[in-house]
C-alpha cells in the first residue's frame, strides 16, 4: 500500500503546458478546433497538445486519432440542435485509457486527471472510456440532450 500512495503523490505533480491552456481557449471561445488530444510528456512532467482537429472534422476522425494502446486526455466540442431548433455546443472531457495500455500509463493519467481538468474551465461533461464503445457518438448525444 505504501508504494501505491507514494507513486500517486509523485505522479500527480504534472504541470500543464501554457500551449495546452491556450489551445483549449481557442476551442472553447473561438471554435478554432473541433477537438484536442493531450498527452502527458513524462520527461517534462507536463500535459501537452498532441493533436488538434479542425472545426469541420468528424467525430469518427477524432476517435481514429486516439491510440489503441496508450492513454490520452481529449476535449471534444459537440455541436447539436435542440428539439426547440436551437444550435447548442457542449464540451466533453474524455479520459481515454484502453485496456491494452501499460499499467504505469493508466496510473499516471488517472492520478493527473483532476488537476489537469481543473485547468480547463467550461467543461460540461466527462467520459471515461476504456474501449471505443464507451465513447460512441450516441453516448455524447445522450448526455448533451
C-alpha positions in Angstrom: 0.0 0.0 0.0 2.8 2.5 0.9 4.3 2.1 -2.6 1.0 2.9 -4.3 0.4 6.0 -2.2 3.9 7.2 -2.8 3.6 6.7 -6.5 0.4 8.6 -6.7 1.9 11.6 -5.0 4.9 11.6 -7.3 2.8 11.2 -10.4 0.2 13.8 -9.6 2.8 16.6 -9.9 2.1 17.1 -13.6 2.0 20.7 -14.8 0.0 21.9 -17.7 1.8 23.5 -20.7 0.7 27.1 -21.4 0.2 25.9 -25.0 -2.4 23.3 -23.8 -4.4 26.0 -22.0 -4.3 28.5 -24.9 -5.3 25.8 -27.4 -8.2 24.9 -25.2 -9.3 28.5 -25.1 -9.2 28.6 -28.9 -11.6 25.6 -28.9 -13.8 27.0 -26.2 -14.1 30.6 -27.2 -13.2 30.9 -30.8 -14.2 27.5 -32.2 -10.9 27.1 -34.0 -10.8 23.4 -33.1 -13.4 20.5 -33.0 -11.2 18.5 -30.7 -7.8 18.5 -28.9 -5.9 15.4 -27.9 -3.5 15.8 -25.0 -0.7 13.5 -23.8 1.5 13.5 -20.7 5.1 14.3 -21.5 6.7 12.4 -18.7 10.2 13.8 -19.1 8.9 17.4 -18.9 6.3 16.4 -16.3 3.5 18.3 -18.1 0.4 17.8 -20.2 1.0 18.9 -23.8 -1.1 19.1 -27.0 -0.6 16.1 -29.3 -3.1 16.9 -32.0 -6.0 19.2 -32.9 -8.8 18.7 -35.3 -10.3 21.5 -37.4 -13.9 22.7 -37.0 -15.1 20.5 -39.9 -13.5 17.3 -38.7 -16.0 14.5 -37.8 -16.3 12.5 -34.6 -15.0 9.4 -36.5 -11.8 11.3 -37.4 -11.5 12.3 -33.7 -11.8 8.7 -32.4 -9.5 7.4 -35.1 -6.8 9.8 -33.7 -6.7 8.2 -30.3 -4.1 5.5 -29.9 -5.3 1.9 -29.5 -2.8 1.0 -26.7 -1.9 4.2 -24.8 -3.8 6.7 -22.6 -4.8 10.2 -23.6 -6.9 13.1 -22.5 -9.1 14.7 -25.1 -11.6 17.5 -25.3 -14.4 17.4 -27.9 -16.7 20.3 -28.8 -20.0 18.6 -29.6 -22.5 20.7 -31.6 -26.2 19.8 -31.9 -29.6 21.2 -32.4 -32.2 21.0 -29.6 -35.8 20.0 -30.0 -36.6 23.7 -29.9 -34.3 24.1 -33.0 -31.6 25.9 -31.1 -27.9 25.5 -32.0 -26.0 24.3 -28.9 -22.5 23.2 -28.1 -21.2 21.1 -25.2 -17.6 20.5 -24.3 -16.7 16.9 -23.4 -13.6 15.9 -21.5 -12.6 12.4 -22.4 -10.2 10.3 -20.3 -9.0 7.6 -22.7 -7.4 4.5 -21.0 -7.7 1.5 -23.3 -7.4 -1.9 -21.7 -4.2 -2.6 -23.7 -2.3 0.3 -22.3 0.5 -0.1 -19.7 -0.5 -0.1 -16.1 2.0 2.7 -15.4 0.4 4.9 -18.1 -3.1 4.2 -16.6 -1.9 5.2 -13.2 -0.2 8.3 -14.5 -3.2 9.5 -16.3 -5.6 8.6 -13.5 -3.6 10.5 -10.8 -3.1 13.6 -13.0 -6.6 13.9 -14.4 -8.4 16.1 -11.8 -5.6 18.6 -11.7 -5.5 18.9 -15.5 -9.3 19.1 -15.8 -9.4 21.9 -13.3 -7.2 24.0 -15.6 -9.8 23.8 -18.4 -12.8 25.9 -17.4 -16.1 25.3 -19.1 -16.1 21.5 -19.4 -19.8 20.3 -19.4 -19.4 16.5 -19.3 -16.7 13.9 -18.6 -16.5 10.5 -20.1 -14.1 7.8 -19.0 -13.5 5.2 -21.7 -11.5 2.0 -21.9 -12.8 1.0 -25.3 -14.4 2.9 -28.2 -17.9 1.7 -27.5 -17.9 3.7 -24.2 -17.5 6.9 -26.1 -19.7 6.3 -29.1 -21.3 9.4 -30.6 -24.6 8.2 -29.1 -23.1 8.5 -25.6 -22.3 12.1 -26.3 -25.8 12.7 -27.8 -27.5 11.1 -24.7 -25.5 13.2 -22.3 -25.9 16.5 -24.2 -29.7 16.3 -24.9 
